[in-house]
Amino acid sequence: MHMCLVTRSSSNDRHCNPQHPYYDENDNVPQLTETTLDICKSDGLSQANITAFDLDQDPFGGPFSFKLQEKEKGKWKIDPTQGYTTKLVKERTVHSGEYDLVLKVSGLQGEEAVYNLSVIVCNCVDITKPNCRIRKAKGSG
């Protein structure tokens, strides 16, 4: 994508100068909207949404690729592995507690960033509204 560089003349009028096109660069890495997640403990699989964005314009943004460290296999998984939003899925073997996970997020052109996810798994009153941090704050005071 390219645009014109807008210049001002001596009369303060603005002009588009096509000799100096402006191009968006791939100068931003993908970012996450949140790095702290609450997941309800259940007998089945539990999950939380993870959403990524990039300040660059097409074709330098998403959809994104998501990948957890290998050591998380069997405990956590990402599904789907590509898109703008994915799900962090907790396997049945993960119990209540606090977990630190490492997630790599890559853009279409290879720009990538690694994020530390802070995840709390707890018993929830309503599994559609995880509230682990609120319950933890009330219990600690």
Secondary structure, DSSP 8 states (H G I E B T S, - for coil): -EEEEEEE-TTS-EEEEEEEEEE--S----EES-SEEEEE--SS-EEEEEEEE-SS-TTSS-SEEEEE-GGGTTTEEEESSEESEEEEEE-TT--SEEEEEEEEEE-TTS-EEEEEEEEEEE--SSTTS--HHHHHHHHT-
